[in-house]
Amino acid sequence: MKRGTTRVALKAPGILPFLVSIILALAVLFARYFGAQVPLMTGEAPQFYGLLAAYVILLLGCIMRGL
């Protein structure tokens, strides 16, 4: 490794970001495939953004320390 370069270290996400992302992803999937009435998740665009938010939360939980 060259001097002055840093490596990105991933870690397991904390329990809170993991649970939030799983709950959000499951809410979107239930609204999409089982017809559940989840507030703010009616329509294809809000479902896409909800699923995107779930994975961004999970990604941030893996990258950032202390979450």
RALINKA-V863122 format. One record per pair of residues at least 6 apart in sequence whose C-alpha atoms are under 8 Angstrom apart, sorted by the first residue. I is the first residue (numbers start at 1). J is the second residue. Records with the same first field share a line. If there is no record, write none. Layout:
BEGIN
I: J + J
END
This chain:
BEGIN
9: 63
10: 62 + 63
11: 62 + 63
12: 61 + 62
13: 58 + 61 + 62 + 63 + 67
14: 61 + 62 + 66 + 67
16: 67
17: 57 + 58 + 61 + 67
18: 57 + 58 + 61
20: 54 + 57
21: 53 + 54 + 55 + 57 + 58
22: 54
24: 50 + 51 + 54
25: 50 + 51 + 54
27: 38
28: 38 + 41 + 47 + 50 + 51
30: 36
31: 37 + 38 + 41 + 42
32: 47
40: 46
41: 47 + 50
61: 67
END
